[in-house]
Amino acid sequence: MNSYISLLMAAERAKDLQCDAIKERYRREARQARRAARGRRGPGRAAHASRVPESYEDFLCQTAQSAMREPAAAARSRGQAVH
């Protein structure tokens, strides 16, 4: 009786491992498809990646510069609410 139960459990375990392998394959394929889609978006993504700040101070400078380039930045500094 015990050997029969062991065989059933081994068969169930094999099924579980196969299911896990299939799920992992689908996840991997989906991840690769997302990466490929990201790569097809064009050069804008790469241009943004080149502007990553080196330090926190650089980040603050970039943030301040972009806020000053924004047309409504001057109005907000006088207390206008942001909508």
Backbone as XML, in Angstrom:
<?xml version="1.0"?>
<chain id="A" units="angstrom">
  <residue number="1" name="MET">
    <atom name="N" x="0.816" y="-1.189" z="0.000"/>
    <atom name="CA" x="0.000" y="0.000" z="0.000"/>
    <atom name="C" x="0.865" y="1.260" z="0.000"/>
  </residue>
  <residue number="2" name="ASN">
    <atom name="N" x="1.913" y="1.274" z="0.784"/>
    <atom name="CA" x="2.776" y="2.448" z="0.864"/>
    <atom name="C" x="3.470" y="2.729" z="-0.468"/>
  </residue>
  <residue number="3" name="SER">
    <atom name="N" x="3.871" y="1.701" z="-1.174"/>
    <atom name="CA" x="4.554" y="1.921" z="-2.444"/>
    <atom name="C" x="3.578" y="2.541" z="-3.462"/>
  </residue>
  <residue number="4" name="TYR">
    <atom name="N" x="2.311" y="2.144" z="-3.406"/>
    <atom name="CA" x="1.307" y="2.707" z="-4.304"/>
    <atom name="C" x="1.135" y="4.204" z="-4.035"/>
  </residue>
  <residue number="5" name="ILE">
    <atom name="N" x="1.086" y="4.584" z="-2.752"/>
    <atom name="CA" x="0.961" y="5.985" z="-2.376"/>
    <atom name="C" x="2.207" y="6.756" z="-2.807"/>
  </residue>
  <residue number="6" name="SER">
    <atom name="N" x="3.361" y="6.172" z="-2.649"/>
    <atom name="CA" x="4.600" y="6.821" z="-3.061"/>
    <atom name="C" x="4.618" y="7.049" z="-4.562"/>
  </residue>
  <residue number="7" name="LEU">
    <atom name="N" x="4.141" y="6.102" z="-5.327"/>
    <atom name="CA" x="4.089" y="6.258" z="-6.777"/>
    <atom name="C" x="3.111" y="7.373" z="-7.166"/>
  </residue>
  <residue number="8" name="LEU">
    <atom name="N" x="1.960" y="7.423" z="-6.497"/>
    <atom name="CA" x="0.999" y="8.488" z="-6.774"/>
    <atom name="C" x="1.572" y="9.862" z="-6.442"/>
  </residue>
  <residue number="9" name="MET">
    <atom name="N" x="2.248" y="9.930" z="-5.307"/>
    <atom name="CA" x="2.846" y="11.212" z="-4.908"/>
    <atom name="C" x="3.955" y="11.621" z="-5.869"/>
  </residue>
  <residue number="10" name="ALA">
    <atom name="N" x="4.731" y="10.662" z="-6.333"/>
    <atom name="CA" x="5.796" y="10.963" z="-7.294"/>
    <atom name="C" x="5.191" y="11.455" z="-8.609"/>
  </residue>
  <residue number="11" name="ALA">
    <atom name="N" x="4.098" y="10.851" z="-9.032"/>
    <atom name="CA" x="3.433" y="11.273" z="-10.268"/>
    <atom name="C" x="2.867" y="12.683" z="-10.110"/>
  </residue>
  <residue number="12" name="GLU">
    <atom name="N" x="2.274" y="12.980" z="-8.970"/>
    <atom name="CA" x="1.754" y="14.317" z="-8.719"/>
    <atom name="C" x="2.883" y="15.346" z="-8.682"/>
  </residue>
  <residue number="13" name="ARG">
    <atom name="N" x="3.981" y="14.949" z="-8.075"/>
    <atom name="CA" x="5.137" y="15.853" z="-8.004"/>
    <atom name="C" x="5.676" y="16.128" z="-9.407"/>
  </residue>
  <residue number="14" name="ALA">
    <atom name="N" x="5.733" y="15.125" z="-10.232"/>
    <atom name="CA" x="6.200" y="15.300" z="-11.614"/>
    <atom name="C" x="5.266" y="16.241" z="-12.372"/>
  </residue>
  <residue number="15" name="LYS">
    <atom name="N" x="3.958" y="16.089" z="-12.167"/>
    <atom name="CA" x="2.997" y="16.990" z="-12.809"/>
    <atom name="C" x="3.189" y="18.429" z="-12.339"/>
  </residue>
  <residue number="16" name="ASP">
    <atom name="N" x="3.394" y="18.590" z="-11.032"/>
    <atom name="CA" x="3.617" y="19.918" z="-10.472"/>
    <atom name="C" x="4.868" y="20.560" z="-11.069"/>
  </residue>
  <residue number="17" name="LEU">
    <atom name="N" x="5.936" y="19.781" z="-11.194"/>
    <atom name="CA" x="7.169" y="20.311" z="-11.761"/>
    <atom name="C" x="6.975" y="20.714" z="-13.222"/>
  </residue>
  <residue number="18" name="GLN">
    <atom name="N" x="6.211" y="19.922" z="-13.964"/>
    <atom name="CA" x="5.942" y="20.266" z="-15.354"/>
    <atom name="C" x="5.128" y="21.561" z="-15.446"/>
  </residue>
  <residue number="19" name="CYS">
    <atom name="N" x="4.129" y="21.676" z="-14.604"/>
    <atom name="CA" x="3.311" y="22.897" z="-14.591"/>
    <atom name="C" x="4.166" y="24.115" z="-14.242"/>
  </residue>
  <residue number="20" name="ASP">
    <atom name="N" x="5.042" y="23.970" z="-13.251"/>
    <atom name="CA" x="5.917" y="25.073" z="-12.871"/>
    <atom name="C" x="6.845" y="25.458" z="-14.018"/>
  </residue>
  <residue number="21" name="ALA">
    <atom name="N" x="7.360" y="24.458" z="-14.727"/>
    <atom name="CA" x="8.243" y="24.738" z="-15.857"/>
    <atom name="C" x="7.496" y="25.465" z="-16.968"/>
  </residue>
  <residue number="22" name="ILE">
    <atom name="N" x="6.268" y="25.080" z="-17.225"/>
    <atom name="CA" x="5.473" y="25.737" z="-18.263"/>
    <atom name="C" x="5.169" y="27.183" z="-17.867"/>
  </residue>
  <residue number="23" name="LYS">
    <atom name="N" x="4.797" y="27.399" z="-16.601"/>
    <atom name="CA" x="4.523" y="28.759" z="-16.132"/>
    <atom name="C" x="5.764" y="29.638" z="-16.263"/>
  </residue>
  <residue number="24" name="GLU">
    <atom name="N" x="6.914" y="29.087" z="-15.892"/>
    <atom name="CA" x="8.158" y="29.847" z="-15.974"/>
    <atom name="C" x="8.496" y="30.169" z="-17.424"/>
  </residue>
  <residue number="25" name="ARG">
    <atom name="N" x="8.252" y="29.221" z="-18.330"/>
    <atom name="CA" x="8.507" y="29.477" z="-19.751"/>
    <atom name="C" x="7.618" y="30.609" z="-20.258"/>
  </residue>
  <residue number="26" name="TYR">
    <atom name="N" x="6.324" y="30.614" z="-19.885"/>
    <atom name="CA" x="5.416" y="31.685" z="-20.286"/>
    <atom name="C" x="5.861" y="33.027" z="-19.721"/>
  </residue>
  <residue number="27" name="ARG">
    <atom name="N" x="6.295" y="33.034" z="-18.463"/>
    <atom name="CA" x="6.781" y="34.272" z="-17.854"/>
    <atom name="C" x="8.000" y="34.799" z="-18.600"/>
  </residue>
  <residue number="28" name="ARG">
    <atom name="N" x="8.928" y="33.893" z="-18.909"/>
    <atom name="CA" x="10.144" y="34.285" z="-19.611"/>
    <atom name="C" x="9.816" y="34.845" z="-21.002"/>
  </residue>
  <residue number="29" name="GLU">
    <atom name="N" x="8.903" y="34.176" z="-21.712"/>
    <atom name="CA" x="8.516" y="34.651" z="-23.046"/>
    <atom name="C" x="7.824" y="36.011" z="-22.962"/>
  </residue>
  <residue number="30" name="ALA">
    <atom name="N" x="6.983" y="36.199" z="-21.952"/>
    <atom name="CA" x="6.304" y="37.484" z="-21.791"/>
    <atom name="C" x="7.321" y="38.583" z="-21.477"/>
  </residue>
  <residue number="31" name="ARG">
    <atom name="N" x="8.293" y="38.280" z="-20.629"/>
    <atom name="CA" x="9.333" y="39.244" z="-20.285"/>
    <atom name="C" x="10.141" y="39.629" z="-21.531"/>
  </residue>
  <residue number="32" name="GLN">
    <atom name="N" x="10.483" y="38.627" z="-22.333"/>
    <atom name="CA" x="11.230" y="38.902" z="-23.565"/>
    <atom name="C" x="10.396" y="39.740" z="-24.531"/>
  </residue>
  <residue number="33" name="ALA">
    <atom name="N" x="9.099" y="39.463" z="-24.610"/>
    <atom name="CA" x="8.228" y="40.236" z="-25.496"/>
    <atom name="C" x="8.138" y="41.685" z="-25.024"/>
  </residue>
  <residue number="34" name="ARG">
    <atom name="N" x="8.057" y="41.905" z="-23.699"/>
    <atom name="CA" x="8.014" y="43.271" z="-23.174"/>
    <atom name="C" x="9.311" y="44.013" z="-23.480"/>
  </residue>
  <residue number="35" name="ARG">
    <atom name="N" x="10.438" y="43.313" z="-23.311"/>
    <atom name="CA" x="11.724" y="43.945" z="-23.614"/>
    <atom name="C" x="11.831" y="44.295" z="-25.090"/>
  </residue>
  <residue number="36" name="ALA">
    <atom name="N" x="11.374" y="43.401" z="-25.947"/>
    <atom name="CA" x="11.416" y="43.666" z="-27.389"/>
    <atom name="C" x="10.519" y="44.848" z="-27.743"/>
  </residue>
  <residue number="37" name="ALA">
    <atom name="N" x="9.343" y="44.926" z="-27.116"/>
    <atom name="CA" x="8.430" y="46.038" z="-27.384"/>
    <atom name="C" x="9.049" y="47.348" z="-26.909"/>
  </residue>
  <residue number="38" name="ARG">
    <atom name="N" x="9.714" y="47.314" z="-25.775"/>
    <atom name="CA" x="10.383" y="48.509" z="-25.271"/>
    <atom name="C" x="11.475" y="48.963" z="-26.229"/>
  </residue>
  <residue number="39" name="GLY">
    <atom name="N" x="12.170" y="48.012" z="-26.817"/>
    <atom name="CA" x="13.242" y="48.343" z="-27.752"/>
    <atom name="C" x="12.721" y="48.941" z="-29.041"/>
  </residue>
  <residue number="40" name="ARG">
    <atom name="N" x="11.493" y="48.605" z="-29.424"/>
    <atom name="CA" x="10.909" y="49.115" z="-30.669"/>
    <atom name="C" x="10.348" y="50.518" z="-30.522"/>
  </residue>
  <residue number="41" name="ARG">
    <atom name="N" x="10.291" y="51.036" z="-29.329"/>
    <atom name="CA" x="9.670" y="52.347" z="-29.123"/>
    <atom name="C" x="10.468" y="53.470" z="-29.749"/>
  </residue>
  <residue number="42" name="GLY">
    <atom name="N" x="11.729" y="53.278" z="-29.948"/>
    <atom name="CA" x="12.507" y="54.286" z="-30.644"/>
    <atom name="C" x="13.610" y="54.888" z="-29.809"/>
  </residue>
  <residue number="43" name="PRO">
    <atom name="N" x="14.286" y="55.893" z="-30.366"/>
    <atom name="CA" x="15.460" y="56.464" z="-29.718"/>
    <atom name="C" x="15.135" y="57.350" z="-28.516"/>
  </residue>
  <residue number="44" name="GLY">
    <atom name="N" x="13.895" y="57.719" z="-28.327"/>
    <atom name="CA" x="13.542" y="58.587" z="-27.199"/>
    <atom name="C" x="13.875" y="57.955" z="-25.866"/>
  </residue>
  <residue number="45" name="ARG">
    <atom name="N" x="13.711" y="56.693" z="-25.775"/>
    <atom name="CA" x="14.003" y="55.988" z="-24.528"/>
    <atom name="C" x="15.496" y="56.032" z="-24.216"/>
  </residue>
  <residue number="46" name="ALA">
    <atom name="N" x="16.326" y="55.819" z="-25.225"/>
    <atom name="CA" x="17.774" y="55.844" z="-25.022"/>
    <atom name="C" x="18.247" y="57.253" z="-24.681"/>
  </residue>
  <residue number="47" name="ALA">
    <atom name="N" x="17.627" y="58.256" z="-25.292"/>
    <atom name="CA" x="18.008" y="59.637" z="-24.999"/>
    <atom name="C" x="17.709" y="59.971" z="-23.546"/>
  </residue>
  <residue number="48" name="HIS">
    <atom name="N" x="16.594" y="59.480" z="-23.038"/>
    <atom name="CA" x="16.252" y="59.728" z="-21.635"/>
    <atom name="C" x="17.247" y="59.034" z="-20.709"/>
  </residue>
  <residue number="49" name="ALA">
    <atom name="N" x="17.676" y="57.841" z="-21.077"/>
    <atom name="CA" x="18.601" y="57.088" z="-20.229"/>
    <atom name="C" x="19.938" y="57.804" z="-20.107"/>
  </residue>
  <residue number="50" name="SER">
    <atom name="N" x="20.320" y="58.576" z="-21.118"/>
    <atom name="CA" x="21.609" y="59.270" z="-21.059"/>
    <atom name="C" x="21.558" y="60.459" z="-20.100"/>
  </residue>
  <residue number="51" name="ARG">
    <atom name="N" x="20.369" y="60.890" z="-19.694"/>
    <atom name="CA" x="20.244" y="62.038" z="-18.797"/>
    <atom name="C" x="20.089" y="61.632" z="-17.341"/>
  </residue>
  <residue number="52" name="VAL">
    <atom name="N" x="20.394" y="60.426" z="-16.996"/>
    <atom name="CA" x="20.269" y="59.969" z="-15.614"/>
    <atom name="C" x="21.328" y="60.680" z="-14.778"/>
  </residue>
  <residue number="53" name="PRO">
    <atom name="N" x="20.939" y="61.325" z="-13.693"/>
    <atom name="CA" x="21.909" y="62.071" z="-12.893"/>
    <atom name="C" x="22.900" y="61.153" z="-12.188"/>
  </residue>
  <residue number="54" name="GLU">
    <atom name="N" x="24.100" y="61.673" z="-12.018"/>
    <atom name="CA" x="25.163" y="60.913" z="-11.363"/>
    <atom name="C" x="25.004" y="60.920" z="-9.842"/>
  </residue>
  <residue number="55" name="SER">
    <atom name="N" x="24.465" y="62.007" z="-9.308"/>
    <atom name="CA" x="24.338" y="62.121" z="-7.856"/>
    <atom name="C" x="23.011" y="62.785" z="-7.509"/>
  </residue>
  <residue number="56" name="TYR">
    <atom name="N" x="22.741" y="62.852" z="-6.230"/>
    <atom name="CA" x="21.509" y="63.486" z="-5.765"/>
    <atom name="C" x="21.531" y="64.986" z="-6.077"/>
  </residue>
  <residue number="57" name="GLU">
    <atom name="N" x="22.702" y="65.619" z="-5.951"/>
    <atom name="CA" x="22.813" y="67.034" z="-6.261"/>
    <atom name="C" x="22.509" y="67.289" z="-7.733"/>
  </residue>
  <residue number="58" name="ASP">
    <atom name="N" x="23.000" y="66.417" z="-8.618"/>
    <atom name="CA" x="22.699" y="66.541" z="-10.045"/>
    <atom name="C" x="21.198" y="66.394" z="-10.298"/>
  </residue>
  <residue number="59" name="PHE">
    <atom name="N" x="20.586" y="65.473" z="-9.573"/>
    <atom name="CA" x="19.141" y="65.287" z="-9.693"/>
    <atom name="C" x="18.395" y="66.556" z="-9.311"/>
  </residue>
  <residue number="60" name="LEU">
    <atom name="N" x="18.808" y="67.185" z="-8.202"/>
    <atom name="CA" x="18.156" y="68.422" z="-7.769"/>
    <atom name="C" x="18.351" y="69.533" z="-8.793"/>
  </residue>
  <residue number="61" name="CYS">
    <atom name="N" x="19.536" y="69.620" z="-9.372"/>
    <atom name="CA" x="19.785" y="70.647" z="-10.393"/>
    <atom name="C" x="18.920" y="70.418" z="-11.628"/>
  </residue>
  <residue number="62" name="GLN">
    <atom name="N" x="18.829" y="69.164" z="-12.060"/>
    <atom name="CA" x="17.999" y="68.854" z="-13.228"/>
    <atom name="C" x="16.534" y="69.176" z="-12.944"/>
  </residue>
  <residue number="63" name="THR">
    <atom name="N" x="16.092" y="68.855" z="-11.741"/>
    <atom name="CA" x="14.702" y="69.120" z="-11.374"/>
    <atom name="C" x="14.429" y="70.617" z="-11.373"/>
  </residue>
  <residue number="64" name="ALA">
    <atom name="N" x="15.342" y="71.397" z="-10.816"/>
    <atom name="CA" x="15.167" y="72.851" z="-10.781"/>
    <atom name="C" x="15.187" y="73.429" z="-12.193"/>
  </residue>
  <residue number="65" name="GLN">
    <atom name="N" x="16.086" y="72.940" z="-13.030"/>
    <atom name="CA" x="16.163" y="73.446" z="-14.402"/>
    <atom name="C" x="14.887" y="73.141" z="-15.167"/>
  </residue>
  <residue number="66" name="SER">
    <atom name="N" x="14.358" y="71.930" z="-15.007"/>
    <atom name="CA" x="13.142" y="71.586" z="-15.734"/>
    <atom name="C" x="11.957" y="72.389" z="-15.208"/>
  </residue>
  <residue number="67" name="ALA">
    <atom name="N" x="11.936" y="72.692" z="-13.918"/>
    <atom name="CA" x="10.849" y="73.502" z="-13.363"/>
    <atom name="C" x="10.922" y="74.923" z="-13.896"/>
  </residue>
  <residue number="68" name="MET">
    <atom name="N" x="12.110" y="75.441" z="-14.094"/>
    <atom name="CA" x="12.247" y="76.795" z="-14.603"/>
    <atom name="C" x="11.907" y="76.872" z="-16.090"/>
  </residue>
  <residue number="69" name="ARG">
    <atom name="N" x="12.090" y="75.778" z="-16.828"/>
    <atom name="CA" x="11.739" y="75.766" z="-18.246"/>
    <atom name="C" x="10.234" y="75.653" z="-18.444"/>
  </residue>
  <residue number="70" name="GLU">
    <atom name="N" x="9.530" y="75.177" z="-17.432"/>
    <atom name="CA" x="8.086" y="74.992" z="-17.541"/>
    <atom name="C" x="7.403" y="76.362" z="-17.593"/>
  </residue>
  <residue number="71" name="PRO">
    <atom name="N" x="6.456" y="76.562" z="-18.531"/>
    <atom name="CA" x="5.835" y="77.882" z="-18.684"/>
    <atom name="C" x="5.108" y="78.373" z="-17.441"/>
  </residue>
  <residue number="72" name="ALA">
    <atom name="N" x="4.485" y="77.496" z="-16.693"/>
    <atom name="CA" x="3.692" y="77.931" z="-15.547"/>
    <atom name="C" x="4.510" y="77.988" z="-14.266"/>
  </residue>
  <residue number="73" name="ALA">
    <atom name="N" x="5.805" y="77.762" z="-14.333"/>
    <atom name="CA" x="6.617" y="77.745" z="-13.117"/>
    <atom name="C" x="6.625" y="79.107" z="-12.434"/>
  </residue>
  <residue number="74" name="ALA">
    <atom name="N" x="6.691" y="80.169" z="-13.194"/>
    <atom name="CA" x="6.702" y="81.497" z="-12.589"/>
    <atom name="C" x="5.389" y="81.782" z="-11.867"/>
  </residue>
  <residue number="75" name="ALA">
    <atom name="N" x="4.271" y="81.365" z="-12.451"/>
    <atom name="CA" x="2.977" y="81.604" z="-11.822"/>
    <atom name="C" x="2.846" y="80.814" z="-10.535"/>
  </residue>
  <residue number="76" name="ARG">
    <atom name="N" x="3.365" y="79.624" z="-10.518"/>
    <atom name="CA" x="3.275" y="78.808" z="-9.298"/>
    <atom name="C" x="4.102" y="79.388" z="-8.172"/>
  </residue>
  <residue number="77" name="SER">
    <atom name="N" x="5.207" y="80.038" z="-8.493"/>
    <atom name="CA" x="6.032" y="80.594" z="-7.425"/>
    <atom name="C" x="5.315" y="81.722" z="-6.703"/>
  </residue>
  <residue number="78" name="ARG">
    <atom name="N" x="4.284" y="82.310" z="-7.328"/>
    <atom name="CA" x="3.521" y="83.373" z="-6.681"/>
    <atom name="C" x="2.329" y="82.798" z="-5.909"/>
  </residue>
  <residue number="79" name="GLY">
    <atom name="N" x="2.212" y="81.495" z="-5.846"/>
    <atom name="CA" x="1.162" y="80.901" z="-5.036"/>
    <atom name="C" x="-0.013" y="80.359" z="-5.800"/>
  </residue>
  <residue number="80" name="GLN">
    <atom name="N" x="0.058" y="80.328" z="-7.112"/>
    <atom name="CA" x="-1.055" y="79.772" z="-7.889"/>
    <atom name="C" x="-1.134" y="78.262" z="-7.662"/>
  </residue>
  <residue number="81" name="ALA">
    <atom name="N" x="-2.337" y="77.778" z="-7.473"/>
    <atom name="CA" x="-2.528" y="76.349" z="-7.229"/>
    <atom name="C" x="-2.265" y="75.547" z="-8.500"/>
  </residue>
  <residue number="82" name="VAL">
    <atom name="N" x="-1.771" y="74.347" z="-8.308"/>
    <atom name="CA" x="-1.530" y="73.443" z="-9.424"/>
    <atom name="C" x="-2.762" y="72.594" z="-9.632"/>
  </residue>
  <residue number="83" name="HIS">
    <atom name="N" x="-3.263" y="72.538" z="-10.833"/>
    <atom name="CA" x="-4.481" y="71.762" z="-11.126"/>
    <atom name="C" x="-4.125" y="70.492" z="-11.808"/>
  </residue>
</chain>
